[in-house]
């Protein structure tokens, strides 16, 4: 009982620490950038009126035009409230971190920044936790209490499965959220086949056509290149497979580097093909700069 109470107190301390840091960042830095980047992306139908010089012909309402025997256009207005959904990768690979923090910890802070930025703008926020299946879905809602619940879950949720299946998360989003939303996929995006091709292209294509989807990729410096540290015993956190690797061999390090470069390039190609905005942030980098650059790019 005492251990459970200690664990709960420690969790609440972590949540409070993240809230203080990320809420401050959201108020001071990100609120305006978030609003500029995402407000106005959702447009709701308002009314039909007669065509005026300068109106976009793509907004013509041809049915009303035919009935009235005069040109009419549809008028849209900015949706004042957005629905934001965070798709959060909680697979075992997120527990890895070779520098300042683990990928999971950085994902948590970024998710908190996005959540508090949405709160400031009076948006609803929901969260979907996934491994190689959808582990948990928290429907979108407003309020600080709701956001702190999401942060607690990211910190404390113990996934039943260990792998990564981004397609499952994207398909769930497409089926569960019918109205267009702003969705952030937070992951290391390592879900490739043996040739480095992303396995999630089909699901991404559908999700990107229905929602305003962005990718925030969190990676570790060791993802890019193996260090020369001799023979090491490595274990895949998701599959449990282990092997010995001689990192002193140049051809081994080069093969590792080339595979990741090829996979990253194919990932970029897929994201670009479906106009999905993205940013890549390493665990040894300042995510504030990465997010600011990402928001301004939009």
N, C-alpha and C positions, 0 to 999 in steps of 0.2 A: 504493500500500500504506500509506504513512504517513498519507495523507488518511483512509483507511478506519479506521485505528487511532485517529486523532484524533476521528473521528466517533463511534466506539464508546465512547471514554473520555468524551466529552461527553454521550452518551446515558446512560451509567452514572451520571455525576454528577447528571444531571437526575432519574433514577430514585431515587437515594439521597436527594436533597433532598426529593422528594415523599414518600418513605417516612418520613423523619424527621418531617416536618410532620404528615402525615395519620395516621401510626401513633400519634403523641402525642395528637392530637385524639381518636382512637378510644378510646384507653385512658382519657383524662381526662374526656371529655365524652360520647361517643356510645355507648359499650358498653352502659350501663344503659338508655339511651333506645331503642337498637336492640332490645335484648332485650324490653323492655316492649311495643314497637310490633309486633314480628313473631313473637316466640315465642308459641306457643299458637294461632296462626292455622292451623297445620297439625295436624289431629287424626287419629290412626290408630285403627282398630277394634281393640278389645282382647278383649272377651268378650260373652257373653249371660248375663243373670241375671234372676231374677224381679223383676217390677215392685214398687217400693216407693213409699210415699206421698211425693209431691213430685217424682217423676221426670218428665222432660219427655216428654209423650205423643208428640212428634214422633220420639222414638228407639225407639218400639215396633217390635219385630220380629214382624210379623204372621204370618209362616210358622211360627215356633217357637211363638207363642201358639196358633195353630190346632192344632198337633201335640200340645202339652202340655195343651191345654184350660185354660190359665191365662195371665195376662198376663206377657210377657217383654219386656225392653228391651235394646237394644244399648248397650254401654259403650265409650266412647272415651277415649283418653289422649293427652296432648300429645306430639307428635313432638319428641324431644329434639334432633334435628339437622334443620336446614333445608337445602334446596338453593336457592342464590341464583344467579340469572342476570342479568347486566347486558347490556342491549341498548343498544349505544353507537353513536350517530350520528357517522360519520366523513366525512360529505359535505363538499364544499369550503366550504360556508357557515360551517362551524365554525372556519375559519381567520380569520374576521373578528373584530375587537375594537376598539372605539373608545375604550376607557377603560383600566382597569388590566391586563386580560388578555384573550386571545382566548376564544371560547366553547369551543374544544377544550381549552385549558389548564384552564379551570374544570371542564369535564366530567371531565378526567383526575383532578383533585384530589378531586372528589366521588365518583368511582368508587373511588378509592383508600381514602377514608374508609369507604365502604360495605363494601369488601373486608376491610379490617382489623377493622372491627366484627364482620363475619361470622367472621373468623378467631378472634377472642377468644371467640366463642360456639361455636366448633368446628363451624361450618357449611361446607359445600362451596360453592365459588364458580366460576361459569363465565362466559364472555363471548361475546357475538355482536356482531361489527362489521358495520355496514351503511351503504351509500350508497343508490343506487337498486336495489341487489341485496344479498344477503348476501355480504359479502367474506370473512369468516373466522369460524369457530366454535371456541371453546376449551371443551371439555367440562368440567363441574364437577369440581373436585378440592379437596383441602385443602392447607394448608401455605404458609409464607412464600415459598418459591421459586416456587410456582405463581402466587401473587398478584403477585410482582415481574415475572414473565413477562407477565401481563396488562397491567400498567402500562407495561412497555417497548413492548408492541404498540400501546397507545393513543398513546403519544408518537411512535412511529417508523413506524407502518404507513402506507404510501402506497396509498390506494385506487385500484383500477383504474378505477372509475367515479366520476362527480362529483356526480350528482344525489341526491335523497332519495326513498325509497319506504318509508314506515313499515309499510305493509301487508306487504311482503316479509319484514321482520324479525319481525312478529307471527305471520305464517303459519308461518315456520320454527320459532319457539318452540313453537307449538301442535303441530307435527308431530314435532319432535325430542325434546321433554321430555314423556314420557307421564305421569309422576307429578306431582302438583300441586307447584309450586315457588313461591318468592317471586321475582318478576321486577321489575326496575327499568328503565324505558325512559328513557334519558338523551338528550335531543334538544332542538333549538329548536322542534320540533313544526310547523315551517313546511312543510306538505305539503297545500296547499289548491288547490281549483279556482278559476276566475275569479270565482266568487261567494263565495269565502272559506269554502267548505264543506270540512271534512276529508275526504280521500280514503280514510282508513284505518278508517272506522267499522265496516264489516263484519268486518274482521280483528280489530279491537279487541274487538268483542262476543264473538267466539269465544275469544280469548286470555284475556279477563277472566273468562269462565265456567269456564275450566280451571285458571287460575293466580291467585295473589294478586298482581295487577299494580298497580304504582304508576308514576306519571310524574313525572320531575324535569326540568322545562323550564328550559333555560338560554337567556337572551335577551340582547340588547344594547340599550342605551338608544336607539340610532338605529333599532331595529326599530319603535319606537312612533311616532316623529315625525321629520320631516325638518327640519334646521336651515335658517335663512335665510342661505345663503352664496352666493347668486347662481347663475350657470350652472355646473353641474358635469357632468363626464363620469363616468357610472356603468356598471359592468359586473357582470352576474350571474355569480358565481363558479361556479355549477353548470351553466348553459346556455351561457355565453360570450357571450350577447347584450349589446350595449352601446348606450347612448343618451345624449343630452344632456338634462339636466333643469334647468329654470329654477326653482330653489328660492325665488327672490324673489317668485314668484307665490303669493298666498295660497290661491287655489283649488287649486293643485297640492299644496301642503302639506296642505290640508284633505282632499283626495281620498285622499291617502296615509294620513293618520291614520284616516279613516273606514273604509277597507278593512281596516286592521289591527285596529281595534276590533271590526269585524263578524266578522272571522275568529277573533279571540281569544274572542269571545262564543260562537260556534258550537263552537269547540274545547272550551270549558268545558261547554257543553250536552251534548256527546257523552261527555265523561269522566263527568259527573254521571249521565247516563242508564244507564251500566253500572257505577256505583259504583266508579270508579277513583280512588283517592286521588292528589292531585297537589300540586306546589308549583312556583311560578315564581320563578326567581332571576336577577337581572340581573348582568352582568359588573362593574358598579360597586357591587355590594352585597356584604355579608359572607355567604358561603354557610353559615357556621356557624349564624347566627341562622335562616336559612331552613330548614336541615335540622332544627334543634332544634324549630322550630315545627311542621314536618311530622310528626316523630315523635310529638310530644305530641298532635297532632290525631288521630292514629290510636288 
